[in-house]
Amino acid sequence: MFLTIRELVFARSRFALMGTVVALIAILMVLLSGLSVGLVDDGVSGLKKLPVTSLAFERGVAGDAAFSRSVVDLGTVDEWAERDGVTDAAPYGNTLVNAKTNGDVDIDLALFGVQPGSFIDPEPARGTRLGSDPNEIVVSATALDAGVRLGDVVTVDRVGTELTVVGVLDGQHTYGHVDIGYIPLRTWQEIRTGTAPGAQAPAHAYEEITAVAVRSASGTDLAAGDREVGTMSMTLEESFGASPGYTAETSTLQMIQVFLYAISALVVGAFFTVLTIQRKPEIAVLRAMGASTRYVLRDSLAQSLVLLTISTVLGVGIGVAAGAAISSTPMPFSLDPGSIAVAGLLLVVLGMAGAAIAVLRIVKVDPLTALGGNR
């Protein structure tokens, strides 16, 4: 470690340049991690908070568009409720609408149709739950940022249905980057078919839902239930892929992160390759003085570890500070300590891998070089 620290201090300009590059990569990793988590939360935070283990959709429906295309018969709810291992089953509806409040605020909403009092009917942080009035709605707390207020009347565009905001949920509840509003199932069925207020929807509309929300014990055979009931079940996490844009967004960001990790390993490896070539005479002297290859390798890797750790910690700190500022903007950005820790650790580990490959050149250094044996 003596030689490691001594060289870091002596060649501080050279190492500061490399440390700056590593710190910039760490900042970018933190920002990409926050953007990934933010996009996921903005896309499926409402689904994540559903107290379900799986959703049973229409059999044969496209998996990436199940929420928008699935139509399930209401009677399948009772069939799922009778299955072994199923503790709760309830009807669930999902549709996207445009709306306007009586305060002239335009807002997009993802309407979740639920039976009031069922296990997926949420308890709001403010106001009351859905009751006997069919024209009530409970909205996400993030809808307040858009200008919606408790007690406002929200009018659904083109249909004309008026919904009174009676409750506000705790935190973010969004689906497909749109705020969620929970409404009574019957009202949702009428809105879905475009039925005007006071009119009667077609009889079949009241027998159709998007999916059956299922809460079951671990190990429950969902495939067997699908065969008997005639549905297609997805676990809650699997259903995220049916949210608009979820798979494309997450796949793109994951690919960017993978390339960034690879670049970090290549950059660090290239730097230490050049450094090792420049240090070849000094390394030869150490070898000629009796230093073992293992000692020299350990010294070089310790140097890499010190540089990577300090630079990564500095970069992560700056990235977190920048992320905190971004979080206050409309951009879907969320800092997750676990994701940031993993990103920082991977940067150090992959950087060390690149450095290890580079310093293996030390093994080839001939001690005679330092003694002029090659002349």
LUMBASE-69308 format. One line per 8 residues: number of its first residue (from 0); their letters; for each residue x, y, z of C-alpha. Coordinates in nm, 4 decimals, always signed. Layout:
N
NUM> a> X:Y:Z  ...
//
This chain:
375
0> mfltirel> +0.0000:+0.0000:+0.0000  +0.2975:+0.2313:+0.0539  +0.3837:+0.2355:-0.3149  +0.0170:+0.2625:-0.4051  -0.0427:+0.5754:-0.1962  +0.2922:+0.7275:-0.2914  +0.2239:+0.7005:-0.6630  -0.1341:+0.8288:-0.6278
8> vfarsrfa> +0.0010:+1.1395:-0.4546  +0.3002:+1.1851:-0.6864  +0.0983:+1.1471:-1.0112  -0.2126:+1.3169:-0.8769  -0.2905:+1.5032:-1.2002  -0.2920:+1.1829:-1.4004  -0.5089:+0.9990:-1.1486  -0.7377:+1.3005:-1.1018
16> lmgtvval> -0.8151:+1.2894:-1.4731  -0.9027:+0.9213:-1.4567  -1.0980:+0.9716:-1.1347  -1.3000:+1.2455:-1.3017  -1.3966:+1.0102:-1.5855  -1.5031:+0.7401:-1.3387  -1.6990:+0.9943:-1.1328  -1.8816:+1.1146:-1.4462
24> iailmvll> -1.9727:+0.7555:-1.5310  -2.1000:+0.7098:-1.1725  -2.3132:+1.0254:-1.2048  -2.4619:+0.8969:-1.5291  -2.5332:+0.5599:-1.3697  -2.7170:+0.7217:-1.0784  -2.9242:+0.9361:-1.3144  -3.0082:+0.6389:-1.5379
32> sglsvglv> -3.0994:+0.4327:-1.2322  -3.3292:+0.7106:-1.1069  -3.4871:+0.7477:-1.4491  -3.5447:+0.3714:-1.4734  -3.7113:+0.3555:-1.1315  -3.9091:+0.6723:-1.2054  -4.0415:+0.5383:-1.5355  -4.1397:+0.2091:-1.3733
40> ddgvsglk> -4.3205:+0.3913:-1.0920  -4.4922:+0.6239:-1.3380  -4.5972:+0.3303:-1.5521  -4.7099:+0.0669:-1.3029  -4.7067:+0.2115:-0.9487  -5.0846:+0.1722:-0.9355  -5.0601:-0.1924:-1.0365  -4.7825:-0.2523:-0.7810
48> klpvtsla> -5.0137:-0.1338:-0.5038  -5.2984:-0.3655:-0.5976  -5.3321:-0.6229:-0.3141  -5.3384:-0.9129:-0.5614  -5.1113:-1.2026:-0.6490  -5.2393:-1.2492:-1.0045  -5.4853:-1.1236:-1.2642  -5.6931:-1.3582:-1.4803
56> fergvagd> -5.7443:-1.2124:-1.8298  -5.9336:-1.3336:-2.1342  -5.7811:-1.6501:-2.2778  -5.5769:-1.5892:-2.5942  -5.5477:-1.2132:-2.5509  -5.2144:-1.0535:-2.6465  -4.9954:-1.0480:-2.3368  -4.8575:-0.7003:-2.4053
64> aafsrsvv> -5.2046:-0.5476:-2.4452  -5.4124:-0.7498:-2.1983  -5.5434:-0.4504:-2.0047  -5.6792:-0.2783:-2.3143  -5.8115:-0.5843:-2.5024  -5.9204:-0.8381:-2.2413  -6.2930:-0.8937:-2.1834  -6.3861:-1.1446:-1.9154
72> dlgtvdew> -6.7318:-1.2587:-1.8101  -6.8314:-1.1401:-1.4631  -6.9297:-1.4934:-1.3667  -6.5674:-1.6078:-1.3772  -6.5090:-1.4148:-1.0525  -6.7163:-1.6670:-0.8581  -6.5449:-1.9560:-1.0351  -6.2029:-1.8271:-0.9312
80> aerdgvtd> -6.3238:-1.7591:-0.5771  -6.4118:-2.1278:-0.5422  -6.0657:-2.2490:-0.6496  -5.8422:-2.4186:-0.3921  -5.5797:-2.1822:-0.2566  -5.7682:-1.8676:-0.3633  -5.8462:-1.6458:-0.0648  -6.0096:-1.3556:-0.2530
88> aapygntl> -6.1370:-1.2850:-0.6029  -6.2963:-0.9640:-0.7277  -6.3898:-0.8034:-1.0613  -6.1470:-0.5477:-1.2014  -6.1928:-0.3007:-1.4860  -5.9361:-0.0805:-1.6581  -5.9791:+0.1940:-1.9171  -5.8115:+0.5247:-2.0062
96> vnaktngd> -6.0155:+0.8447:-2.0446  -5.9797:+1.2196:-2.0860  -6.1615:+1.4359:-1.8354  -6.2049:+1.7908:-1.7089  -6.2781:+1.9188:-1.3601  -6.5267:+2.1880:-1.2685  -6.2177:+2.4034:-1.2103  -6.1441:+2.3765:-1.5853
104> vdidlalf> -5.8450:+2.1456:-1.5330  -5.7836:+1.8944:-1.8129  -5.6609:+1.5583:-1.6860  -5.6047:+1.2092:-1.8213  -5.7213:+0.9272:-1.5957  -5.6843:+0.5514:-1.5821  -6.0201:+0.4420:-1.4423  -6.0072:+0.1264:-1.2307
112> gvqpgsfi> -6.3529:-0.0219:-1.1882  -6.3961:-0.2069:-0.8571  -6.6823:-0.3286:-0.6424  -6.7090:-0.0951:-0.3407  -6.6055:-0.2867:-0.0311  -6.4082:-0.5530:-0.2196  -6.0491:-0.6278:-0.1245  -5.9135:-0.4157:-0.4130
120> dpepargt> -6.1256:-0.1143:-0.3161  -5.8516:+0.1081:-0.1634  -5.8637:+0.2985:+0.1647  -5.7870:+0.6662:+0.0881  -5.5490:+0.8768:+0.2934  -5.7932:+1.1683:+0.2759  -6.1685:+1.1661:+0.2338  -6.3802:+0.8516:+0.2187
128> rlgsdpne> -6.3924:+0.5206:+0.0325  -6.6326:+0.4525:-0.2504  -6.9874:+0.4243:-0.1176  -7.3357:+0.3691:-0.2509  -7.3261:+0.6710:-0.4822  -7.2347:+0.5439:-0.8310  -7.0801:+0.8780:-0.9304  -6.7861:+0.8830:-0.6879
136> ivvsatal> -6.4163:+0.8618:-0.7623  -6.1041:+0.8174:-0.5486  -5.7906:+0.9578:-0.7143  -5.4147:+0.9328:-0.6758  -5.2340:+1.1938:-0.4672  -5.0345:+1.2871:-0.7776  -5.3597:+1.4036:-0.9416  -5.3552:+1.6910:-0.6950
144> dagvrlgd> -5.0375:+1.8171:-0.8642  -5.2361:+1.8395:-1.1869  -5.4916:+2.0660:-1.0184  -5.7579:+1.8188:-0.9029  -5.8999:+1.8870:-0.5554  -6.1014:+1.6857:-0.3065  -6.4684:+1.7643:-0.3734  -6.4136:+1.8545:-0.7399
152> vvtvdrvg> -6.6500:+1.7200:-1.0047  -6.4673:+1.5414:-1.2858  -6.6530:+1.5142:-1.6183  -6.5505:+1.2322:-1.8512  -6.4914:+1.3608:-2.2027  -6.7460:+1.2599:-2.4745  -6.9457:+1.0455:-2.2316  -7.0421:+1.3303:-1.9982
160> teltvvgv> -7.0429:+1.1232:-1.6781  -6.9792:+1.3439:-1.3747  -6.7709:+1.1945:-1.0924  -6.7239:+1.3618:-0.7543  -6.3789:+1.3276:-0.5961  -6.4527:+1.1814:-0.2507  -6.1074:+1.0461:-0.1610  -5.7383:+1.0882:-0.2278
168> ldgqhtyg> -5.4970:+0.7952:-0.2094  -5.1606:+0.8074:-0.0358  -4.8664:+0.8607:-0.2722  -4.8351:+0.7873:-0.6405  -5.0888:+0.5586:-0.8083  -5.0349:+0.5721:-1.1833  -5.0856:+0.3408:-1.4786  -4.9287:+0.4029:-1.8196
176> hvdigyip> -4.8009:+0.7432:-1.6940  -5.1585:+0.8454:-1.6127  -5.3119:+0.9102:-1.2702  -5.5516:+0.6428:-1.1484  -5.9104:+0.6992:-1.0408  -6.1067:+0.4215:-0.8653  -6.4770:+0.4193:-0.9500  -6.7674:+0.1751:-0.8871
184> lrtwqeir> -6.7664:-0.1187:-1.1278  -7.1117:-0.0462:-1.2719  -7.0149:+0.3133:-1.3509  -6.6937:+0.1897:-1.5140  -6.8944:-0.0520:-1.7316  -7.1167:+0.2320:-1.8506  -6.8244:+0.4642:-1.9246  -6.6420:+0.1862:-2.1098
192> tgtapgaq> -6.9368:+0.1418:-2.3467  -6.9870:+0.5176:-2.3877  -7.3264:+0.5189:-2.2155  -7.4525:+0.8698:-2.1432  -7.5543:+0.9649:-1.7871  -7.9016:+0.8369:-1.6989  -7.9106:+0.5951:-1.9920  -7.8972:+0.2189:-1.9713
200> apahayee> -7.5968:+0.0387:-2.1154  -7.6476:-0.2780:-2.3230  -7.7231:-0.5753:-2.0970  -7.3979:-0.7518:-2.1865  -7.1945:-0.4509:-2.0683  -7.2849:-0.5213:-1.7063  -7.1471:-0.8742:-1.7393  -6.8069:-0.7743:-1.8750
208> itavavrs> -6.4874:-0.6840:-1.6889  -6.1205:-0.6531:-1.7812  -5.9880:-0.9246:-1.5492  -6.0428:-1.1144:-1.2273  -5.8265:-0.9839:-0.9439  -5.7043:-1.2876:-0.7506  -5.5330:-1.3165:-0.4142  -5.4088:-1.6682:-0.3522
216> asgtdlaa> -5.1743:-1.8667:-0.1337  -4.8199:-1.9395:-0.2443  -4.8000:-2.2419:-0.4740  -5.1571:-2.2162:-0.6036  -5.1879:-2.3825:-0.9443  -5.2997:-2.0915:-1.1620  -5.2593:-2.2925:-1.4837  -5.5124:-2.5485:-1.3658
224> gdrevgtm> -5.7547:-2.2714:-1.2794  -5.7106:-2.1173:-1.6238  -5.7891:-2.4496:-1.7906  -6.1107:-2.4949:-1.5952  -6.2313:-2.1352:-1.5962  -6.1124:-2.0424:-1.9457  -5.8839:-1.7513:-1.8602  -5.5171:-1.6560:-1.8906
232> smtleesf> -5.3510:-1.5689:-1.5615  -5.0518:-1.3437:-1.5090  -4.8792:-1.2841:-1.1792  -4.8877:-0.9213:-1.0716  -4.5288:-0.8648:-1.1876  -4.5945:-1.0341:-1.5212  -4.8911:-0.8038:-1.5779  -4.6605:-0.5004:-1.5741
240> gaspgyta> -4.5596:-0.5913:-1.9292  -4.9182:-0.5306:-2.0414  -4.8960:-0.1676:-1.9306  -4.8558:+0.0794:-2.2233  -4.4890:+0.1308:-2.3112  -4.3570:-0.0538:-2.0045  -4.1521:-0.3212:-2.1833  -4.0080:-0.0856:-2.4465
248> etstlqmi> -3.9060:+0.1759:-2.1904  -3.7464:-0.0610:-1.9420  -3.5676:-0.2640:-2.2116  -3.4180:+0.0496:-2.3660  -3.2876:+0.1820:-2.0350  -3.1511:-0.1580:-1.9339  -2.9591:-0.1817:-2.2601  -2.8145:+0.1667:-2.2061
256> qvflyais> -2.7057:+0.0654:-1.8551  -2.5421:-0.2550:-1.9805  -2.3426:-0.0609:-2.2407  -2.2470:+0.1947:-1.9753  -2.1129:-0.0808:-1.7488  -1.9147:-0.2262:-2.0386  -1.7763:+0.1168:-2.1270  -1.6693:+0.1750:-1.7667
264> alvvgaff> -1.4726:-0.1522:-1.7653  -1.3093:-0.0680:-2.0997  -1.2223:+0.2884:-1.9958  -1.0652:+0.1813:-1.6672  -0.8878:-0.1097:-1.8356  -0.7471:+0.1156:-2.1101  -0.6235:+0.3686:-1.8558  -0.4416:+0.1104:-1.6489
272> tvltiqrk> -0.2998:-0.0541:-1.9620  -0.1344:+0.2740:-2.0583  -0.0268:+0.3304:-1.6990  +0.1270:-0.0161:-1.6767  +0.3241:+0.0400:-1.9973  +0.4557:+0.3705:-1.8614  +0.5505:+0.2084:-1.5307  +0.7294:-0.0845:-1.6920
280> peiavlra> +1.0832:+0.0340:-1.5962  +0.9780:+0.0978:-1.2341  +0.8076:-0.2398:-1.2147  +1.1230:-0.4034:-1.3533  +1.3285:-0.2370:-1.0807  +1.0933:-0.3713:-0.8150  +1.1194:-0.7189:-0.9662  +1.4993:-0.6933:-0.9786
288> mgastryv> +1.5019:-0.5937:-0.6092  +1.3201:-0.9138:-0.5236  +0.9545:-0.8096:-0.5283  +0.7352:-1.1014:-0.6297  +0.4894:-1.0853:-0.9172  +0.2098:-1.1371:-0.6653  +0.3248:-0.8352:-0.4636  +0.3396:-0.6083:-0.7686
296> lrdslaqs> -0.0012:-0.7276:-0.8900  -0.1527:-0.6697:-0.5480  -0.0032:-0.3214:-0.5350  -0.1442:-0.2275:-0.8771  -0.4891:-0.3658:-0.7995  -0.4962:-0.1820:-0.4669  -0.4201:+0.1355:-0.6585  -0.7165:+0.0643:-0.8887
304> lvlltist> -0.9461:-0.0092:-0.5963  -0.8577:+0.3149:-0.4160  -0.9107:+0.5222:-0.7305  -1.2383:+0.3506:-0.8245  -1.3848:+0.3641:-0.4734  -1.3092:+0.7328:-0.4138  -1.4253:+0.8350:-0.7622  -1.7435:+0.6248:-0.7445
312> vlgvgigv> -1.8400:+0.7583:-0.4014  -1.7821:+1.1136:-0.5230  -1.9795:+1.0549:-0.8432  -2.2674:+0.8862:-0.6613  -2.2850:+1.1756:-0.4152  -2.3046:+1.4310:-0.6968  -2.5548:+1.2128:-0.8831  -2.7821:+1.1837:-0.5782
320> aagaaiss> -2.7706:+1.5615:-0.5299  -2.8565:+1.6180:-0.8970  -3.1286:+1.3532:-0.8750  -3.2858:+1.5223:-0.5738  -3.3157:+1.8401:-0.7797  -3.4642:+1.6499:-1.0759  -3.7170:+1.4763:-0.8486  -3.8912:+1.8088:-0.7897
328> tpmpfsld> -3.9622:+1.8457:-1.1637  -4.2398:+1.6758:-1.3669  -3.9817:+1.4292:-1.5036  -4.0519:+1.0691:-1.3892  -3.7456:+1.0307:-1.1668  -3.7111:+0.8431:-0.8390  -3.3995:+0.7741:-0.6310  -3.3915:+0.4194:-0.4998
336> pgsiavag> -3.1056:+0.3471:-0.2517  -3.0914:-0.0205:-0.3494  -3.0593:+0.0492:-0.7231  -2.7977:+0.3185:-0.6628  -2.5927:+0.0885:-0.4383  -2.6004:-0.1879:-0.7009  -2.4965:+0.0557:-0.9759  -2.2040:+0.1864:-0.7675
344> lllvvlgm> -2.0900:-0.1636:-0.6737  -2.1053:-0.2835:-1.0351  -1.8997:+0.0162:-1.1459  -1.6251:-0.0712:-0.8959  -1.6355:-0.4457:-0.9704  -1.6306:-0.4050:-1.3486  -1.3628:-0.1377:-1.3221  -1.1523:-0.3759:-1.1148
352> agaaiavl> -1.2056:-0.6471:-1.3777  -1.0787:-0.4129:-1.6483  -0.7827:-0.3095:-1.4332  -0.6985:-0.6726:-1.3520  -0.6768:-0.7626:-1.7214  -0.4580:-0.4586:-1.7830  -0.2094:-0.5182:-1.5012  -0.1556:-0.8797:-1.6046
360> rivkvdpl> +0.1104:-0.7296:-1.8321  +0.3177:-0.7024:-1.5155  +0.3721:-1.0771:-1.5262  +0.5637:-1.0321:-1.8520  +0.8004:-0.7665:-1.7167  +1.1601:-0.8958:-1.7182  +1.3720:-0.7873:-1.4176  +1.6766:-0.7758:-1.6450
368> talggnr> +1.5222:-0.4761:-1.8165  +1.6011:-0.2653:-1.5110  +1.9613:-0.3862:-1.5110  +2.0209:-0.3115:-1.8758  +2.0182:-0.6780:-1.9659  +1.8445:-0.6058:-2.2921  +2.1298:-0.3948:-2.4239
//
